[in-house]
């Protein structure tokens, strides 16, 4: 089954992106799941390299690295990145600059779309 998770909120300050990635990590453990994650608006900052969080606090960089290592497709909205001064080289390995066109393709292909 194909799942698409769309995140909108910033990496910290709310827990919506954190909870979306928690679900993504759990889904990715299933054998029959193909997972895509699209970051837009402030959530593009979830894919920024070099996040430093206090000990014992969740870290979205580590969560996204885990998903990328398990072959989840992770795209970031290019115009959202541009609006926030985020460059391609700022992105974590396994995360790619994407577009609304690709999000449209992923949405059409998905069996389930989940938005956080």
C-alpha positions in Angstrom: 0.0 0.0 0.0 1.3 3.5 -0.9 1.2 6.2 1.8 1.9 9.9 1.3 2.5 12.0 4.4 2.4 15.8 4.0 3.9 17.9 6.7 3.3 21.7 7.0 4.5 22.8 10.5 7.9 23.9 11.7 10.2 21.3 13.1 10.0 22.7 16.7 7.5 24.8 18.6 4.6 22.4 17.7 4.6 18.6 17.7 2.7 18.1 14.4 5.8 17.4 12.3 7.2 15.2 15.0 4.0 13.2 15.2 3.9 12.9 11.4 7.4 11.5 11.4 6.6 9.2 14.3 3.8 7.7 12.2 6.1 7.6 9.1 8.7 5.6 11.1 6.1 3.1 12.3 4.6 2.7 8.8 8.0 2.2 7.2 8.5 -0.9 9.4 5.7 -2.6 7.6 6.7 -4.9 4.7 3.8 -4.0 2.4 4.2 -0.2 2.7 5.7 2.2 0.2 6.1 5.6 1.8 6.6 9.2 0.5 7.0 12.3 2.7 6.5 15.8 1.4 7.7 18.8 3.4 6.1 22.1 2.6 5.7 25.5 4.3 7.7 25.7 7.5 8.2 21.9 7.6 11.0 22.2 5.0 13.2 23.2 7.9 12.8 19.7 9.3 15.2 18.6 6.6 18.0 21.1 7.5 21.4 19.6 8.4 23.0 20.2 11.8 20.1 20.4 14.1 21.1 20.6 17.7 18.5 19.8 20.3 18.9 19.4 24.1 19.6 15.9 25.5 16.4 13.9 25.8 14.5 16.1 23.2 13.4 14.7 19.9 15.5 15.6 16.8 13.7 15.6 13.5 17.0 15.5 11.6 17.7 12.0 13.1 14.1 10.9 12.4 14.4 11.9 8.7 17.8 10.3 8.3 16.2 7.0 9.6 13.4 7.3 7.1 15.8 8.1 4.2 18.0 5.1 5.1 14.9 2.9 4.8 14.3 4.2 1.3 11.3 6.5 2.0 11.0 9.1 -0.7 11.4 12.6 0.9 10.7 15.7 -1.0 10.7 19.4 0.0 8.8 22.1 -1.7 11.3 24.2 -3.7 9.5 27.5 -3.5 9.0 27.0 0.3 12.7 26.4 0.6 13.5 29.5 -1.4 11.1 31.6 0.7 13.1 30.5 3.8 16.6 30.8 2.4 17.1 27.1 2.5 19.6 25.9 -0.1 19.9 22.4 -1.7 23.2 21.9 0.1 21.4 22.5 3.4 19.3 19.4 3.0 20.0 16.1 4.6 21.2 13.3 2.4 18.2 11.4 1.0 16.1 14.5 0.9 15.5 16.2 -2.4 14.2 19.6 -3.6 10.8 18.9 -5.1 7.8 20.6 -6.6 4.1 20.8 -6.7 4.2 18.7 -9.8 5.9 15.9 -8.0 3.5 16.3 -5.0 0.7 15.9 -7.5 2.2 12.7 -8.9 2.7 11.3 -5.4 -0.9 12.2 -4.4 -2.4 10.5 -7.5 -0.3 7.4 -6.9 -1.0 7.2 -3.2 -3.6 4.9 -1.7 -3.7 7.1 1.5 -2.7 10.7 2.0 -2.2 11.9 5.5 -1.7 15.6 6.3 -0.1 17.1 9.4 
